[in-house]
Amino acid sequence: MEKRPELTARNFPTAEEEALSQLEASRYAGPESAYHLAFTDTAFLLREELRPVRMQLELLKPELVQREQGIDSTIVIFGSARVLPPEEALLRLEAARELGEPQALRRAEMGVLMSRFYDEARRFGALVTTQSRTHATPIYVVTGGGPGVMEAGNRGAYEVDGKSIGLNIVLPHEQAPNPYITPELCFQFHYFALRKMHFLMRSIALVCFPGGFGTLDELFEVLTLIQTGKCRARPVLLFGREFWTKLINFDWLVETGMISANDVNLFHFVETAEEAWERLTEIYGFDAPVTQTGEFADDI
């Protein structure tokens, strides 16, 4: 039975209609006037007292857009913005050899070694996207939206015609989104805390490649949330055992009593994109039929 328009029509204009309505030129049309609608008044919204409202908007916008886009499950890829694609790393190595400066040469040689993680993140992004297409709940790659490992993850999904998400943040450096993010899923944040929430709200796994302060911050926050029971347990995969065990002495943390022996089971080391996907397949049984999907993102 069709609904009767006269019984379901809006009673009031929408906020968008009101915002787009033209204000006649008058002494109250200038930027100094308080006459503007509150929700179109940028100067008002940016006041210090409006911080709670801005935080609410940063929570709501990505949540509502992802619901509309059918994003229910994600895999988060963290890693350094400074990891180069192999071809670019090799060009830098050639330039360093011509320069002949020892320190620059060592950095360039290390850049070539680390560039393999760009390729692994790229292949992993493609694997997640292609292998989950037939699932009742497809899985989407989400990254911090920047260059390096983040770019590689988005690029892998892009190259197999899949969607992927970028959660960018305004920074003095490295804040421009990489070109492989799905435009309607490319977000920008002001508040780190809200960005971190969105990384986890839909995630079924965290895949962490080598990185610096930002990567370590994100990794340990997730491990702490899982360890303390503040969020549901999910697989945490660390790419590159040699890197992580040189960087962090997990055995010493256990020996000194700073963490329990069981805490080292919160994460697993992997070396390749295929190994990472196989690990997730073992944990989730992706080949088994899916019987239930959640309507909303999990709270954290």
N, C-alpha and C positions, 0 to 999 in steps of 0.2 A: 504494500500500500504506500503510495507516494505521500510525502509530507506536504501540507498546504503551506505555501510561502507566507501567506498573510498571518499564519499562526506561529511561524518560527522566525520571522524577520527580527533583526536586531532592534532593540529599543533605543540604543545610544550609538553615536558615531564611534569608530575605533580610535585608539590613541594615534595610530598612523595617519588617519584622515585628519585629525585635529592638528597634528604636527605639520602636515603638508599644506594646510590651509594658509593662504597668503594673508599676512598682516599688512593692513594699509599703512602707508608711510605716515608716521606721526612722531611726535617728540618722545614717544615711548618705545620706538623701534630700535634704538641704538644699543650697543653692547653694555652700556652702563645701567640700562634699565632693568628693573626686577620683574618686568611684565612678561618675560618669556615663560613658556611652559617649563615646569621643573625638570621634566625628563628630557627636554631638548637643550637645557642650559648647561653647557659643558663646564663653565666656570663654577657653577653651583655644585655639580657632581664631583668636581675635583677638590672641593674643600676638605680640610683635614677631618672635619666632623663626619663626613660622608664615607669614611673608610669602610665601615661595616656594610654599607650598601654596595660599594665597589667590590668587596670580597664576595658578597652574595652573587653579584652579576658574573664574576669570574668562575664561580662554582656552577651557576645555572647555564650559562651559554654553551660550554662544551657538552654538558650533560644533555641538554635538550636537542642540540644538533646531532649528537651521536645516536640518540634514540630515533630521531627522524631518519637517519641514514642506516638504521638497522644494525648498529654496532653493539653487539652483546658481549663478545669475548675478544680479548687482545693478548698479544705477547709483547712485552716491553723489551726493547733493545737499548741498553745503555753502553756507552763507550766513548773514547776520546774523540774530540773534534779535530785533533791534530794528526790522526792516522790518515795517511795519504793513499790514493789509489796507486797500485803498483807501478803503472806507467809514469805517473808524476814523481813518485819516489825515485825511480831510476834516472829521470832527467835531473833531479836535484843532486843525485850522486855524481853524475857526469860533470855537472857544474862545479861541485865541490872538489873533484879530482883536478879539474883545470885550475881552480883557485889555489890548491895546494896547502890550505890551512888545516893543520891536523885536527883541531877541535871540530871545525865544520865538517871535515871528512868523516869523523866518528859519528857525528849526529846524522849525517846523510846515510851512512851504512846502517845505522840502527833504524832509520826511517824505512829503508828497504825491507829489513827483517820484520818490522811491525806492519808493513803494508799487507801482509798476508791476511791480517784480521779484517781489512777492508773487503777482500774477496770473500772471506768466510761469512761476514755479516750480509753481504750482498746475496750470496747463495742461500743463506738461511732465510732471508726475507722472501726470496722466491719460493723456497720449499714450503714455508708456512702458508703462503698464499695459495699455491697450487694444490697442496695435499689436503687442505681443509675445505676446498670448494664444494666437495660433495657432502660435507657434514650438514646436519640439521642446523648447527650453529657454526657458521664460518668463523675463522680466527683471523684477526687483522693485526698487522705489525704497527706498533706505536713507538716513536722515538722522540727525542728532544728537539727534532726538527732542524738541527744545524748540520755542519759539514762532518767529514770524517766517518766514523763508524755509524753515526746517525744517518748521514746521507746514504751510506751503503745499504742499510736496512730498508729505507724507503725506496731506494733504487731497485733493489731486488724485487719488491712487490710491483713496482711500476713496470718493470721489464716483462712481467708476465701478465700485464693488463689487469692488475689488481689494485684495490684501494689500500691506502695506508694513511696513518695519522701522524701529524707533527705537532708537538706541544712546545712551541717556541716561547722564549722569554726575553724581555727587553734587557739587554746587557750592553756595556760599552763596546764589547767585541763579540763577534761570532753570533750576533742575534738575527741575521738574515736567514730566512728559511731556505733549505735546499730545494732544487727544482723538481724533486721527484714525489713530493707530498701531494695527495689528492686535494685540490684547491678547497673543496667544501669541508675538508677535515684538517685544514691548516689553521691552528689557533695561535694566539699570542697572549702571554700572561705578563702581569706585573708582579704578582705575589708568588714567590717560590712555593709557599705552603700549599696553595690551591693547585698549582701545577703538579706537585708531588701527589696530592690526593687523586688527581685524574690519571696519573700514571698507573695507580693501583686499583682504581674502582672497578675496572672491567678485566683486569689482567688475570690470566690463568698461569702465567710463568714469567719469570724475570731472567733474561739472558744478558750477562754482563761481560763485555769485552774489556781489554786493558784500557785504563784511563787514569786521569789525574784526580784532583780534589773533587770535582763535581761528580765523577763516576763513583768515587769512594763514598761520598756523602749519600748518594742515592742507594748504593748497595747496602751500606750499614744501616740505613734507616729501614729498609725492607727486612733485613735480617733481625733487627731489633723488634719490629712489629710482629714478626712471626714468632720469635723467641718468647716474647712476653704475652702472646696470645691476643694481641690487639687486632690482628687480622687473621683470616684463615690461612693455613699453611698452603704454600704453592711452591713448585719447583724453582730453585735458583741455580742456574747453570753458569759456571765461570769458564770462559774460553781462555785456554792457555795455562795449563798447570804451572809451567816454569815461571811465567810472569807472576802469578798470584802467590806462589809459595816463596818466591824471592822477596816479594813486596811485604807479605804479612806472614809472620811466624805463628801459624795457628796452633802448632804443637806447644809453643811456649805459653800461649794464652791458656791452654788446658793445664799445662804443668804448674803454672803460677796460680791456678784457681780462678782466673778471671772469667773463664767460661767453663761450662761443664763438658765432659767428654762427648756427650750426645749432641752438643751444639754444632760440632763439625759435620753432622749429618744433615744440617739445614741447607747445604749446598753440595753441588757435584761439579767436578772438572770435566770439561769436554774439549776436544781439539778441532773438530770439523762440524760443518753445518749438518751433515748426515748423522753424525753421532748425536748431536743435540736433538734432532727431530726423532731419532730412534728412542732416545731417553724419554722424551715427552710421550711418545706412542706407548711405551711400556707403562708409564705412570697412569695415563688417561684411557688407554685402550681405545684409541681413535678408530680402530677398525670395527669395534663393536657398535651396534645400533644405539642411537641416542634416544633416551626415553623421556627426557624432560629438559626444558630450557627455562632459564629465569627470565622474568619480564623486566626487572630493573637491575641496575648495577648494585653490587654488594656494597654495603657500608664498610668503612674502615675507621 
